[in-house]
Amino acid sequence: MHKENDGQPVIAVLNIVDDANITAPGELGVSEQVFDQLNLPPGTSVTVKHASPPASLEAVHDKISGETLDYEQYLNIARDVVENRYSKIEIAAFLVGCAETGFEREEVLHLTRAMVETGDRLEWGEALVADKHCIGGIPGNRTTMLIVPIIAAHGMLMPKTSSRAITSPAGTADTMEVLARVDLLPEALHTIVQQERGCLAWGGTARLAPVDDILIAVERPLSMDSPGQMVASILSKKVAAGSTRLLIDVPLGPTAKVRSHQEALRLRKLFEYVGDHIGLELEVVITDGSQPIGRGIGLLEARDVMQVLECRPQAPLDLREKALQLAGRILEFDADVRGGDGYHIARDILDSGRALSKMEAIIQAQGKNPDPPQLGRLHHVIAAAESGKITAIDNLQMANIARLAGAPLDKGAGVDLHRKTGEHVEAGEPLYTIYAAFPANEEFALDAAQQYCGYTVEKHDE
């Protein structure tokens, strides 16, 4: 479909209706997205014809065949994707082709540059713009929401824009949305960051590497997150967001995304290679990913964050400690902070209440959620089948159970962990509680937990 005498195309699925209350004969109804894209008034004349495949689709077939693509090919694919010339099936073909045949490191660089080129970029007018990203895979690992207020309270600039969850029960943007608005336009972002020195927002509304958001929307139901695609996704967003110094958290563990030290080192080298070639100074930190961080998975991750900021006795210590370690590394990006002093400065900012005050100011500036979501009314306790010591918690299974319960789309769904590794548990004592808002979701999650609870308990010797 395109406007007459203009030629601006829109790829669309044609649905035929026989109700004149929807569209009369000779009329064509389009979605709000198309109206926004065409920016045309109602009543504009258009023509309709069979869609022709985008020219860049040939490169997708080449990739599926295992060929290496160059920058121009990735740029053409990115342009066609962002201009809605690809169907979801064609996007899925591209993603599967990349995941199955893999990327040369130059291809990751090409894809990263193509993603940046086809979107907008934020400029902050400062030499040091700090950022942090975790590659994911660890439920409850919500350190960013603690790091941003610590760094901003110190005075460093940290405008954090995040994607929503891809394969996890919650991302930073999903969790922050429990507390405040995250869909902020670039003008609002600039105002908030100038005022508070930081923000915690979703990057989608700012058109920062918008190709990435489109790809993520298809990746999510496929539960795909290949290493090359992940590196391009992360770094394109950071460059577009105006970051100059970046800390990347790579959790390592038997049920994390990265399961061997050798794999972690390969990923670090790939991040460093792309970062060097796009002018982004970064540091990769390999962290403990052997079990979930904190206690909440889903909505309850926001509760854990606030408990740490408020220095409550029940605050999860592992979440607090990891956030302080990472915040300390970022504080040392500041030339005025001596190496080794970052952790102590971060701890002082947190313990003094300055981080809490900064977080509250950021929440108010972004727009405090007037009606924060409540935990799902349905809940079920999963108890230990036997007595013993908890030796392992499966990150993938716990994330799977939380997603089956409805997270992250249902903000009231998730899992509350009562026990962590190394602790002793008696048979019948609770390991965790599943929360859901709908009976079907509760049943799905409960069925998965009953097949495999996700905990490994070693029996006591008789």
Secondary structure, DSSP 8 states (H G I E B T S, - for coil): -EETTT--B----------TTT--TT-----HHHHHHHT--TT--EE-------TTHHHHHHHHTT----HHHHHHHHHHHHTT-S-HHHHHHHHHHHHHH---HHHHHHHHHHHHHTSB----S-S-BEEEEE---STT--THHHHHHHHHHHT-BEEEEE---SSSS--HHHHHTTTB-----HHHHHHHHHHHSEEEEESGGGTBSHHHHHHHHHHHHHT---HHHHHHHHHHHHHHTT-SEEEEEEEESTTSSB-SHHHHHHHHHHHHHHHHHTT-EEEEEEEE-SS-SSSEEETHHHHHHHHHHTT-TTS-HHHHHHHHHHHHHHHTTSTTS-TT-HHHHHHHHHHTTHHHHHHHHHHHHH-B-SS-----SEEEEEE-SS-EEEEEE-HHHHHHHHHHTTTTTSTT-EEEE---TT-EE-TTSEEEEEEESSHHHHHHHHHHHHH--SEEEE----
